[in-house]
């Protein structure tokens, strides 16, 4: 049962993951973790030499560079230190890095493609988004009109939680089935391409869509004190335009890793264990 893990790179959730794995009785060697103290860190070669190597979420920070707090390490350099016999796991692996690994005979398992992780991560993101909104605004969510852009996993869970706090929730989506689900959740539904003329009175807007939805023209229809919280990896709200208008705004990316790293680490650990069990590696 006890395994040798190398945990390489990432944010606070990877540091918490290393602690959890060690607490579970595994031997853990780390490199490039934020806020890692227990026993210090090893070299990259030592961490990359373990039987199970867990790489960060997301794998890359910038083009072809590992998401790591140490001196820049390219993914090509890292992959050359790994061997086909090892189990290598990473989150959000770009196609180029997947091809890069395969050219060396490596199979990198992307744990972020797992539905159980995506759902749990979405729940953590939704809860953290509400924390951000409460910290950034001097208004109550209770009784206030809130707009959620996008109704995927995060949008759906966020709308559910906002309603639980007593907010009056409107959600916007493109697909007819999503609009039907929005209404089934007891929320007002808007077509995301037809927001013009329907934006007055909102106290907060949460975006989950990774493409521009609220441009400067649409932002002018929102109240000046409306809080704009963008949760997407690519801004769906023109936050620069919001700032020019004096609106409170925040680009709240990677919330689980920043605000609830232990919970995020538990999600990753459980998913890693499930993958290892399915592969027969957790014996």
C-alpha positions as CSV (number, residue, x, y, z in Angstrom):
1,X,0.0,0.0,0.0
2,X,2.8,2.5,0.8
3,X,4.1,4.1,-2.3
4,X,6.9,6.4,-3.3
5,X,5.5,9.7,-4.7
6,X,7.3,12.6,-6.3
7,X,5.2,15.8,-6.1
8,X,6.6,18.4,-8.5
9,X,5.5,22.0,-8.9
10,X,2.2,23.8,-8.4
11,X,0.6,26.1,-5.9
12,X,-0.6,25.6,-2.3
13,X,-2.9,22.7,-3.1
14,X,0.2,20.6,-4.3
15,X,1.9,21.4,-1.0
16,X,-1.2,20.2,0.9
17,X,-1.4,17.2,-1.4
18,X,2.2,16.2,-0.4
19,X,1.2,16.5,3.3
20,X,-1.9,14.4,2.8
21,X,0.1,11.7,1.0
22,X,2.7,11.6,3.7
23,X,0.0,11.5,6.4
24,X,-1.4,8.5,4.6
25,X,1.9,6.7,5.1
26,X,3.5,7.2,1.7
27,X,7.1,8.3,1.1
28,X,6.9,11.7,-0.5
29,X,9.7,13.6,-2.3
30,X,8.9,17.1,-3.4
31,X,10.4,19.8,-5.7
32,X,9.2,23.3,-6.4
33,X,6.2,23.5,-4.1
34,X,4.9,26.7,-2.6
35,X,5.0,26.9,1.2
36,X,6.5,23.5,1.7
37,X,8.5,23.1,4.9
38,X,8.3,19.5,6.4
39,X,11.8,18.1,5.9
40,X,12.7,20.5,3.1
41,X,12.8,19.6,-0.6
42,X,14.8,17.3,-2.8
43,X,16.3,17.9,-6.2
44,X,14.3,17.7,-9.4
45,X,16.1,14.5,-10.3
46,X,15.2,12.9,-6.9
47,X,11.5,13.9,-7.1
48,X,11.3,12.8,-10.8
49,X,12.8,9.4,-9.9
50,X,9.8,8.1,-7.8
51,X,7.5,5.4,-8.9
52,X,4.5,7.8,-9.0
53,X,5.0,11.3,-10.1
54,X,2.3,13.9,-9.6
55,X,2.6,17.1,-11.6
56,X,0.7,20.3,-11.0
57,X,-2.7,21.6,-12.0
58,X,-2.3,23.3,-14.5
59,X,0.7,21.5,-15.8
60,X,2.2,24.6,-17.6
61,X,2.8,28.1,-16.5
62,X,3.3,29.9,-19.8
63,X,4.4,28.2,-23.0
64,X,6.2,24.9,-22.5
65,X,7.3,25.8,-19.0
66,X,6.3,23.7,-15.9
67,X,4.1,25.4,-13.4
68,X,6.8,25.5,-10.7
69,X,8.1,28.1,-8.2
70,X,11.7,27.2,-8.8
71,X,13.9,28.3,-11.7
72,X,12.0,27.8,-15.0
73,X,11.9,24.1,-16.0
74,X,10.6,23.2,-19.5
75,X,8.3,20.3,-19.8
76,X,10.7,18.8,-22.3
77,X,13.5,18.9,-19.7
78,X,11.3,17.3,-17.1
79,X,9.9,14.5,-19.4
80,X,13.5,13.5,-20.3
81,X,14.0,12.7,-16.6
82,X,11.0,10.3,-16.5
83,X,10.8,6.7,-17.6
84,X,8.0,4.7,-19.2
85,X,7.7,2.4,-16.1
86,X,6.6,5.3,-13.9
87,X,3.0,6.4,-13.3
88,X,2.9,10.1,-14.3
89,X,-0.2,12.2,-13.5
90,X,-0.8,15.9,-14.2
91,X,-3.7,18.3,-14.5
92,X,-4.8,20.2,-17.7
93,X,-2.2,18.7,-20.0
94,X,-2.0,20.7,-23.3
95,X,-1.9,18.7,-26.5
96,X,1.7,19.7,-27.3
97,X,2.9,18.4,-23.9
98,X,1.0,15.2,-24.4
99,X,2.7,14.6,-27.8
100,X,6.0,15.6,-26.2
101,X,5.6,12.9,-23.5
102,X,4.4,10.3,-26.0
103,X,7.5,10.8,-28.2
104,X,9.5,9.7,-25.2
105,X,7.3,6.7,-24.5
106,X,5.6,8.3,-21.5
107,X,1.9,8.2,-20.8
108,X,0.8,11.2,-18.8
109,X,-2.6,10.7,-17.1
110,X,-4.6,13.9,-16.9
111,X,-6.4,13.8,-13.6
112,X,-8.4,17.0,-14.5
113,X,-10.3,15.1,-17.2
114,X,-12.0,13.0,-14.5
115,X,-15.6,14.0,-13.9
116,X,-15.4,13.4,-10.1
117,X,-12.6,15.9,-9.8
118,X,-14.3,18.4,-12.1
119,X,-17.5,18.3,-10.1
120,X,-15.8,18.6,-6.7
121,X,-13.5,21.3,-8.0
122,X,-16.5,23.2,-9.3
123,X,-18.2,23.0,-5.9
124,X,-15.1,24.4,-4.3
125,X,-14.8,27.2,-6.9
126,X,-18.5,28.2,-6.4
127,X,-18.1,28.4,-2.6
128,X,-14.8,30.3,-2.9
129,X,-16.5,32.7,-5.4
130,X,-19.1,33.6,-2.8
131,X,-16.3,34.3,-0.3
132,X,-14.6,36.6,-2.8
133,X,-17.9,38.4,-3.4
134,X,-18.4,39.0,0.3
135,X,-14.8,40.3,0.7
136,X,-15.0,42.6,-2.3
137,X,-18.4,44.2,-1.7
138,X,-20.0,46.2,1.0
139,X,-23.5,45.0,0.0
140,X,-25.4,41.9,1.1
141,X,-26.1,39.1,-1.3
142,X,-29.4,38.6,0.5
143,X,-32.2,40.1,-1.5
144,X,-29.8,41.3,-4.2
145,X,-30.0,40.6,-7.9
146,X,-27.1,38.4,-9.1
147,X,-26.2,37.4,-12.6
148,X,-24.3,34.2,-13.4
149,X,-22.9,34.0,-16.9
150,X,-22.7,30.4,-18.1
151,X,-24.4,27.4,-16.7
152,X,-21.8,24.6,-16.7
153,X,-20.7,22.9,-13.6
154,X,-19.5,26.0,-11.8
155,X,-22.3,28.2,-13.0
156,X,-24.9,25.7,-11.9
157,X,-23.4,25.1,-8.4
158,X,-22.8,28.9,-8.0
159,X,-26.5,29.7,-8.8
160,X,-27.7,27.1,-6.4
161,X,-25.5,28.5,-3.6
162,X,-26.5,32.1,-4.3
163,X,-30.2,31.1,-4.1
164,X,-29.5,29.4,-0.8
165,X,-28.2,32.8,0.6
166,X,-31.3,34.5,-0.5
167,X,-30.0,36.2,-3.6
168,X,-32.3,36.8,-6.6
169,X,-30.5,34.8,-9.3
170,X,-30.6,35.2,-13.0
171,X,-28.4,32.9,-15.1
172,X,-27.4,33.3,-18.8
173,X,-26.6,30.5,-21.2
174,X,-26.7,29.7,-24.9
175,X,-28.1,26.2,-25.2
176,X,-31.9,25.7,-24.9
177,X,-31.4,22.8,-22.5
178,X,-29.3,25.0,-20.2
179,X,-32.0,27.6,-20.3
180,X,-34.5,25.0,-19.3
181,X,-32.2,23.8,-16.4
182,X,-31.9,27.4,-15.2
183,X,-35.7,27.7,-15.0
184,X,-35.8,24.3,-13.3
185,X,-33.4,25.6,-10.6
186,X,-35.9,28.4,-9.9
187,X,-33.7,31.1,-11.5
188,X,-34.5,33.7,-14.2
189,X,-33.1,32.7,-17.6
190,X,-31.4,34.9,-20.2
191,X,-29.9,34.1,-23.5
192,X,-26.3,35.0,-23.3
193,X,-26.3,36.6,-26.7
194,X,-29.3,38.8,-25.8
195,X,-28.2,40.5,-22.6
196,X,-28.6,44.0,-24.1
197,X,-31.3,45.9,-22.3
198,X,-31.6,43.3,-19.4
199,X,-28.7,44.3,-17.2
200,X,-30.1,47.0,-14.9
201,X,-30.3,46.5,-11.2
202,X,-27.8,43.7,-10.7
203,X,-25.7,43.8,-7.5
204,X,-23.1,41.3,-8.6
205,X,-22.1,39.5,-11.8
206,X,-20.2,36.2,-11.9
207,X,-18.7,35.0,-15.1
208,X,-17.7,31.4,-15.9
209,X,-17.5,31.7,-19.7
210,X,-13.9,31.8,-21.1
211,X,-14.6,34.3,-23.9
212,X,-15.7,37.9,-23.9
213,X,-19.4,38.3,-22.9
214,X,-19.6,41.6,-21.1
215,X,-17.9,44.3,-23.2
216,X,-17.6,48.0,-22.4
217,X,-21.0,48.8,-24.0
218,X,-22.8,46.2,-21.9
219,X,-21.0,47.1,-18.7
220,X,-22.4,50.6,-19.0
221,X,-25.9,49.1,-18.5
222,X,-24.9,47.7,-15.1
223,X,-25.0,49.9,-11.9
224,X,-21.7,51.6,-11.1
225,X,-21.5,49.7,-7.8
226,X,-22.2,46.3,-9.4
227,X,-19.4,43.8,-8.4
228,X,-17.9,42.0,-11.3
229,X,-16.3,38.6,-10.5
230,X,-14.6,36.8,-13.4
231,X,-13.9,33.1,-12.6
232,X,-12.8,32.1,-16.1
233,X,-9.3,31.4,-17.3
234,X,-9.9,33.9,-20.1
235,X,-11.7,37.0,-19.1
236,X,-15.4,37.0,-20.1
237,X,-15.9,40.5,-18.5
238,X,-13.9,43.5,-19.8
239,X,-12.4,44.2,-16.3
240,X,-10.3,47.0,-17.6
241,X,-13.4,48.8,-18.8
242,X,-15.1,48.0,-15.5
243,X,-12.2,49.5,-13.6
244,X,-12.3,52.7,-15.8
245,X,-16.0,53.0,-14.9
246,X,-15.1,52.7,-11.2
247,X,-16.9,49.3,-10.8
248,X,-15.6,46.9,-8.1
249,X,-14.1,44.0,-10.0
250,X,-11.8,41.0,-9.6
251,X,-10.3,38.3,-11.8
252,X,-10.7,35.4,-9.5
253,X,-8.9,32.6,-11.2
254,X,-7.7,29.3,-9.6
255,X,-9.8,29.9,-6.5
256,X,-9.5,26.4,-5.0
257,X,-5.8,26.6,-5.0
258,X,-5.7,30.1,-3.5
259,X,-8.6,30.1,-1.0
260,X,-9.3,26.4,-0.1
261,X,-6.0,24.6,-0.9
262,X,-6.6,21.8,1.6
263,X,-10.0,21.0,0.2
264,X,-8.6,21.2,-3.3
265,X,-5.7,18.8,-2.3
266,X,-8.2,16.3,-0.9
267,X,-10.0,16.3,-4.2
268,X,-6.8,15.7,-6.1
269,X,-5.7,13.0,-3.7
270,X,-8.9,11.1,-3.9
271,X,-8.9,11.3,-7.7
272,X,-5.2,10.1,-7.9
273,X,-6.0,7.2,-5.6
274,X,-9.0,6.2,-7.8
275,X,-6.8,6.3,-10.9
276,X,-4.1,4.3,-9.3
277,X,-6.6,1.7,-8.1
278,X,-8.1,1.4,-11.6
279,X,-4.6,0.9,-13.0
280,X,-3.7,-1.7,-10.4
281,X,-1.0,0.5,-9.0
282,X,-2.5,1.0,-5.5
283,X,-1.8,-2.4,-4.1
